[in-house]
Amino acid sequence: MMRMTSQVSELFVLLCTPEFSPDRLQTTLASGKYSADDISEAACRYVHECRDEELPADRSPGETVEGVCSAHMPQSLEILLAYGLDPNRIWREDTAEINILEELMHIPNGYVAADSLALLLRHGGNPDLIVDGESLLHNCSFDLLFDLVNQEDRIRYDALVHYWMVLAGHGARDEKGLAHIDMRPGHDESELRNHRDVYYGAIESDCSEDRTEICFFSRNTNWEIGRF
């Protein structure tokens, strides 16, 4: 993305603050001063800015930490969607491409990322979007396996898994058109959309001792519904 215009900057300031006011954002957008591109860029910059927030180490899985900029993300994005936010818009940032769906992958505050992703996918977001030559699913699946061993912040990892569940639950495919989950008979990948109703665990693969698989289970029945 290029240097922020005054319009983008004005929206960014309203979004990226712990003192977020939905009424003020609504009133500002209703002025008609801002284009869909302005709104989409401000949203993407806001999400990017929230990637490295300082959050308490003793927070619980799925707990939304209040009083930080990301806490109101689903609420603010829902307002922006009504005024033209395009979830599939891609910008250049130096030599890389940047998109809000991909940026959400790195938000570690509870299930803010998963819930925001679900919202954007329901409003035209493309689960098969290619950013910098790679699909969202490809990038997230790589992080899912790499961070399984290497991510010391297990709450951050939990947020990533729930983002992945929402993405896979909306039928995401990689660059080759492949899904990254094998659902058990009688189950459909759409069940993963309700990510709070699913829990997971890692096991050694039946096929190889050097391979790890992540299993997903229904909270209602405790039966396995799929495996990555």
C-alpha positions in Angstrom: 0.0 0.0 0.0 1.1 3.5 -0.7 1.2 6.3 1.8 -2.2 6.9 3.4 -4.4 9.6 1.9 -6.1 12.0 4.3 -9.4 10.1 3.9 -7.8 6.7 4.7 -5.9 8.3 7.7 -9.2 9.7 9.1 -10.8 6.3 9.0 -7.8 4.5 10.3 -7.6 6.8 13.4 -11.3 6.0 14.2 -10.7 2.3 13.9 -7.3 1.8 15.5 -8.1 3.0 19.0 -9.2 1.3 22.2 -11.8 4.0 22.6 -13.7 2.9 19.5 -17.0 4.6 18.9 -19.4 2.8 16.5 -21.7 5.8 16.4 -18.8 8.1 15.4 -17.7 5.7 12.7 -21.2 5.4 11.3 -21.6 9.2 11.3 -18.3 9.7 9.6 -19.0 7.1 6.9 -22.5 8.5 6.3 -21.0 11.8 5.1 -20.3 10.1 1.8 -16.8 11.5 1.8 -15.1 8.1 1.5 -14.8 5.7 -1.4 -14.9 1.9 -1.2 -11.2 1.9 -1.8 -10.6 4.3 1.1 -12.7 2.2 3.4 -11.1 -1.1 2.3 -7.6 0.3 2.7 -8.3 1.7 6.1 -9.7 -1.6 7.3 -6.7 -3.5 6.0 -4.3 -1.1 7.6 -6.2 -1.4 10.9 -6.1 -5.2 10.9 -2.3 -5.1 10.0 -1.7 -2.7 12.9 -3.3 -5.1 15.4 -1.1 -8.1 14.5 1.5 -7.4 17.2 -0.6 -6.1 20.1 0.7 -6.8 23.6 -1.7 -9.2 25.2 -1.6 -10.8 28.7 0.3 -14.1 28.7 -2.2 -15.7 31.1 -5.2 -15.1 28.9 -7.4 -18.1 28.2 -8.1 -19.8 24.9 -10.8 -17.9 23.1 -10.8 -15.0 25.6 -11.2 -11.6 23.9 -8.9 -9.1 25.7 -10.8 -5.9 26.0 -9.3 -2.4 26.0 -7.1 -3.1 23.0 -7.6 -2.0 19.3 -8.5 -5.5 18.0 -11.3 -6.1 20.6 -13.9 -4.3 18.4 -12.8 -5.7 15.1 -15.9 -7.7 14.1 -18.1 -4.8 15.1 -16.1 -2.3 13.1 -15.8 -4.5 10.1 -19.5 -5.1 10.0 -20.1 -1.3 9.8 -17.5 -0.9 7.1 -19.1 -3.6 5.0 -22.3 -1.6 4.9 -20.3 1.3 3.3 -18.4 -0.7 0.6 -15.5 -2.6 2.3 -14.2 -5.1 -0.3 -12.7 -8.2 1.5 -10.9 -9.3 -1.7 -9.1 -6.0 -2.4 -5.3 -6.5 -2.7 -2.6 -3.8 -2.5 1.1 -3.8 -3.0 3.2 -3.1 0.2 6.8 -2.7 -1.0 7.4 -6.0 -2.9 4.6 -7.9 -1.3 0.8 -8.1 -1.7 -1.4 -7.4 1.2 -5.1 -8.3 1.8 -7.4 -8.1 4.8 -8.4 -11.8 4.8 -4.7 -12.8 4.9 -3.9 -10.2 7.6 -6.6 -11.6 9.9 -4.6 -14.8 10.1 -2.1 -13.1 12.4 -4.6 -11.6 15.0 -4.0 -13.4 18.3 -6.8 -11.9 20.4 -9.2 -14.7 21.3 -11.4 -15.6 18.3 -11.5 -12.1 16.9 -9.7 -13.4 13.7 -12.0 -16.4 13.2 -15.2 -14.3 13.8 -14.0 -11.5 11.6 -13.1 -13.9 8.8 -16.5 -15.6 9.1 -18.1 -12.2 8.7 -16.1 -11.2 5.7 -16.6 -14.6 4.0 -20.4 -14.2 4.5 -20.2 -10.8 2.7 -18.4 -11.8 -0.5 -14.9 -12.7 0.8 -13.2 -15.3 -1.4 -11.9 -18.3 0.6 -9.8 -19.3 -2.4 -8.1 -15.9 -2.7 -4.6 -15.9 -4.1 -2.2 -13.4 -2.4 1.3 -13.2 -3.6 0.9 -16.4 -5.7 -0.3 -18.5 -2.8 -3.8 -19.3 -1.5 -5.0 -18.4 1.9 -5.4 -22.1 2.7 -1.9 -22.9 1.7 -0.4 -20.2 3.9 -2.5 -21.0 6.9 -2.0 -24.7 6.6 1.8 -24.2 6.5 1.6 -22.1 9.7 -0.7 -24.6 11.3 1.9 -27.4 11.0 5.0 -25.2 11.6 3.6 -23.5 14.7 2.3 -26.7 16.1 5.9 -27.3 17.2 7.5 -23.9 17.1 4.9 -21.5 18.4 5.6 -21.0 22.2 2.4 -18.9 22.6 -0.2 -21.6 22.6 -3.1 -19.1 22.8 -1.9 -17.5 19.6 -1.7 -20.9 18.0 -5.3 -21.6 19.2 -6.5 -18.4 17.5 -4.8 -19.6 14.3 -6.5 -23.0 14.4 -9.9 -21.4 14.8 -9.2 -19.1 11.8 -8.2 -22.2 9.8 -11.4 -24.0 10.8 -13.5 -21.1 9.5 -11.6 -20.9 6.3 -11.8 -24.7 5.7 -15.4 -24.6 6.7 -16.2 -22.2 3.9 -14.8 -24.7 1.4 -11.4 -23.1 0.9 -9.1 -24.8 -1.6 -5.4 -24.4 -2.3 -3.7 -23.4 -5.6 -4.3 -26.9 -6.9 -7.9 -27.0 -6.0 -7.4 -29.3 -3.0 -9.0 -29.2 0.4 -6.8 -29.7 3.4 -9.1 -31.7 5.5 -10.5 -35.3 5.3 -14.0 -35.3 6.8 -15.3 -38.4 8.4 -18.3 -40.2 6.7 -21.5 -38.4 7.5 -19.8 -35.1 8.2 -19.3 -32.0 6.0 -16.5 -29.4 6.1 -19.2 -26.7 6.7 -19.5 -28.0 10.3 -16.1 -26.2 10.9 -17.8 -22.8 10.4 -19.2 -23.1 13.9 -15.7 -23.2 15.2 -16.7 -22.8 18.9 -18.5 -26.2 18.6 -15.3 -27.9 17.5 -12.1 -28.8 19.4 -8.9 -30.3 18.2 -5.8 -32.3 19.1 -2.6 -33.5 17.4 -1.7 -37.1 17.0 1.1 -39.1 15.4 -0.1 -40.2 11.9 -1.2 -43.8 11.3 0.7 -43.6 8.1 4.1 -42.4 9.3 5.8 -41.8 12.7 7.3 -38.6 11.2 3.9 -37.2 10.3 1.6 -35.3 12.6 -2.1 -34.9 12.0 -4.6 -32.6 13.6 -7.9 -34.1 14.5 -11.2 -32.2 14.9 -13.9 -33.3 17.3 -17.5 -32.2 17.8 -18.1 -30.7 21.3 -21.6 -32.1 21.2 -20.7 -35.7 20.6 -16.9 -35.9 21.2 -16.7 -37.8 18.0 -14.0 -37.0 15.4 -15.4 -35.2 12.4 -12.3 -34.6 10.3 -8.5 -34.7 10.1 -5.8 -32.5 8.7 
